[in-house]
Amino acid sequence: MSEVVTLFADKRWKAVIDYRTEEGSRSLEHYFEEIADLHLIIEHGPDWNFLIRCTVTLNRQDDGEEQNSVEKALRQERSF
């Protein structure tokens, strides 16, 4: 089961938080701007004693492919 919690569009960070429930695991996606807000999300969410894992990533359209691409590395190499 997965739920998405979005307060505003185009936030910088994405956290996927998995909780243990009586029905199995429950996954929540949160989008937020400041990494310092993560603790508030966890404190406000379901009981943190049932937290299985929290995965935080940059909320990028390309899933980081452009950042880690060979083409980008070549462009940076040529600029030196």
SVG drawing of the C-alpha trace seen along z (x, -y; Angstrom):
<svg xmlns="http://www.w3.org/2000/svg" viewBox="-5 -25 46 33">
<polyline fill="none" stroke="black" stroke-width="0.4" points="0.0,0.0 1.4,-3.4 0.2,-6.9 1.7,-10.2 1.7,-13.3 2.4,-16.4 2.0,-19.9 3.4,-21.9 4.6,-21.2 8.3,-20.9 9.9,-20.2 13.6,-19.5 13.5,-16.3 11.5,-13.1 11.2,-10.7 9.7,-7.2 8.9,-6.0 7.8,-2.4 5.8,-1.5 4.8,1.8 1.0,2.2 -1.4,5.0 -2.2,5.4 1.5,5.5 3.8,2.7 2.6,-0.8 4.6,-3.1 4.2,-6.9 5.9,-9.4 6.6,-12.9 7.9,-15.8 9.5,-18.7 11.9,-21.6 14.3,-21.6 16.0,-18.4 15.5,-19.8 11.8,-19.3 12.2,-15.5 12.1,-15.1 8.7,-16.9 7.3,-14.6 8.4,-11.5 7.2,-12.9 3.8,-13.8 3.3,-10.6 2.3,-7.2 4.0,-6.0 7.8,-6.1 8.2,-2.9 6.7,-1.1 9.1,-2.7 10.9,-0.1 13.0,-2.4 13.2,-5.9 14.8,-6.6 15.5,-10.2 16.4,-11.2 16.6,-14.4 13.2,-15.0 14.5,-15.1 12.6,-14.5 15.5,-12.5 16.1,-10.4 19.7,-11.8 20.6,-10.4 21.7,-13.8 23.7,-14.4 25.6,-11.2 25.7,-10.9 28.8,-10.3 27.9,-13.3 28.0,-15.6 31.4,-14.2 32.7,-14.8 31.4,-18.4 33.0,-19.1 36.3,-17.5 36.3,-19.8 35.7,-22.9 38.9,-22.6"/>
</svg>
